[in-house]
Amino acid sequence: ELIDSAEKGILEDKIYCVYISPLKALNNDIYTNLIEPLRDMEEINGKKLGIRVAVRTGDTTQSEKSKMLKNPPHILITTPESLAILLSSIKFVEHLKNVDWCIVDEIHALTNKRGVYLSLTLERLSEMCVFDPVRIGLSATIAPLEEVGNFLVGIGRDCLIAEVISKKQIDIKVLTGVDDLIDTDKYDLHSRS
């Protein structure tokens, strides 16, 4: 949708998506994994799309914070704690009032006090937004999915669960220098290796 809006010239100066990763170390990976495909899409289109991505954590410098205030990213990558702080920032909160999507990555890492804190933060974000942002939870290692869905969106709210099952094909061959590993004398086995 951001690319479509950019191509139509209707991309607004607002935060469309808040991408929450509980692990600060992953934020830079996410940033890189977004920037590279966006550059590739610009190359394919033959023009700049102007989709901005920024990381906001406790390590963000004051000058970077000021840049975000003047020119907000379309996709904001942050941690649960930094998002909570942003919701208390009188200057920055205006940029969060029109968020469309809220992605919670590695949701399995939030089944603790941080997760409860994030749930409260997501509710605060929803309360201040013009429209309730769509919440998207990502995890490769969590179950039961219905319970996780309720944790993400809140009990009593609709939740669509997309479970992607990927079964890996395993093809194993055992190659040995003897015909029978079980009945071969250990000295013969050793001398043929």
BELNOR-V361589 format. One record per residue. N is the residue number from 1. SS is DSSP state (2 for helix, 1 for strand, 0 for the rest). PHI is phi in whole degrees, -180 to 180 (* if undefined). OMEGA is omega in whole degrees, -180 to 180 (999 if undefined). Layout:
BEGIN
N:SS:PHI:OMEGA + N:SS:PHI:OMEGA
END
This chain:
BEGIN
1:0:*:178 + 2:2:-65:179 + 3:2:-65:178 + 4:2:-61:178 + 5:2:-63:179 + 6:2:-65:180 + 7:2:-65:179 + 8:2:-84:180 + 9:0:76:-178 + 10:0:-115:179 + 11:0:-69:-177 + 12:0:-89:174 + 13:0:-85:-180 + 14:0:-151:175 + 15:0:-86:178 + 16:0:-87:-173 + 17:1:-134:171 + 18:1:-108:-179 + 19:1:-107:-175 + 20:1:-104:176 + 21:1:-121:-179 + 22:0:-69:-178 + 23:0:-106:-177 + 24:2:-58:-179 + 25:2:-64:180 + 26:2:-77:-177 + 27:2:-55:180 + 28:2:-69:176 + 29:2:-64:179 + 30:2:-62:179 + 31:2:-56:-180 + 32:2:-62:-178 + 33:2:-72:173 + 34:2:-94:-176 + 35:2:-64:-177 + 36:2:-62:177 + 37:2:-64:177 + 38:2:-64:177 + 39:2:-64:178 + 40:2:-62:179 + 41:2:-67:176 + 42:2:-65:179 + 43:2:-65:178 + 44:2:-63:-180 + 45:2:-75:-178 + 46:0:74:178 + 47:0:-157:176 + 48:0:-72:177 + 49:0:-92:177 + 50:0:77:178 + 51:0:-81:-176 + 52:0:-99:178 + 53:1:-127:179 + 54:1:-143:177 + 55:1:-106:178 + 56:1:-129:177 + 57:0:-136:177 + 58:0:-65:-180 + 59:0:-90:-178 + 60:0:-67:-178 + 61:0:-73:179 + 62:2:-62:-180 + 63:2:-67:176 + 64:2:-66:178 + 65:2:-62:179 + 66:2:-63:178 + 67:2:-61:180 + 68:2:-67:178 + 69:2:-67:-178 + 70:2:-76:-174 + 71:0:-139:-173 + 72:0:-65:177 + 73:0:-71:175 + 74:0:-77:176 + 75:1:-123:180 + 76:1:-105:178 + 77:1:-101:-175 + 78:1:-153:175 + 79:0:-105:177 + 80:2:-56:-178 + 81:2:-68:180 + 82:2:-67:177 + 83:2:-63:179 + 84:2:-60:178 + 85:2:-66:179 + 86:2:-61:179 + 87:2:-69:178 + 88:0:-98:-179 + 89:0:-86:-177 + 90:0:-57:-178 + 91:0:-72:-173 + 92:0:-87:-173 + 93:2:-60:178 + 94:2:-60:-180 + 95:2:-73:-177 + 96:2:-98:-175 + 97:0:-74:-178 + 98:0:-123:178 + 99:0:-65:179 + 100:0:-94:-176 + 101:1:-132:177 + 102:1:-130:-178 + 103:1:-101:177 + 104:1:-109:-179 + 105:1:-88:178 + 106:0:52:-175 + 107:2:-61:178 + 108:2:-65:179 + 109:2:-81:-175 + 110:2:-115:178 + 111:0:-94:-177 + 112:0:-150:180 + 113:2:-61:178 + 114:2:-62:179 + 115:2:-66:177 + 116:2:-63:178 + 117:2:-60:178 + 118:2:-65:178 + 119:2:-57:178 + 120:2:-64:179 + 121:2:-65:178 + 122:2:-63:177 + 123:2:-67:177 + 124:2:-62:178 + 125:2:-61:180 + 126:2:-60:-179 + 127:2:-64:-177 + 128:2:-89:-179 + 129:0:-79:176 + 130:0:-62:175 + 131:0:-124:-180 + 132:0:-63:-180 + 133:0:-64:174 + 134:1:-71:180 + 135:1:-100:-179 + 136:1:-125:178 + 137:1:-105:-180 + 138:0:-124:174 + 139:0:-166:176 + 140:0:-101:-169 + 141:0:-139:-177 + 142:0:-131:177 + 143:0:-161:-5 + 144:0:-77:-172 + 145:2:-64:-180 + 146:2:-64:179 + 147:2:-66:178 + 148:2:-66:177 + 149:2:-60:177 + 150:2:-63:177 + 151:2:-62:-176 + 152:2:-71:-173 + 153:2:-99:-177 + 154:0:101:-178 + 155:0:-65:178 + 156:0:92:177 + 157:0:-99:178 + 158:0:-66:-180 + 159:0:-146:176 + 160:0:-96:-179 + 161:0:-110:177 + 162:0:-111:180 + 163:0:-100:179 + 164:0:-102:-179 + 165:0:-101:-179 + 166:0:-125:178 + 167:0:-100:-178 + 168:0:-83:175 + 169:0:-80:-180 + 170:0:-114:179 + 171:0:-127:-176 + 172:0:-115:174 + 173:0:-125:177 + 174:0:-104:-179 + 175:0:-108:180 + 176:0:-133:178 + 177:0:-89:-180 + 178:0:-129:-179 + 179:0:-78:-175 + 180:0:-132:-179 + 181:0:-69:-175 + 182:0:-75:-173 + 183:0:-98:178 + 184:0:-83:178 + 185:0:-61:-176 + 186:2:-61:179 + 187:2:-72:176 + 188:2:-67:180 + 189:2:-63:-179 + 190:2:-68:-177 + 191:2:-71:179 + 192:2:-90:-177 + 193:0:-76:999
END
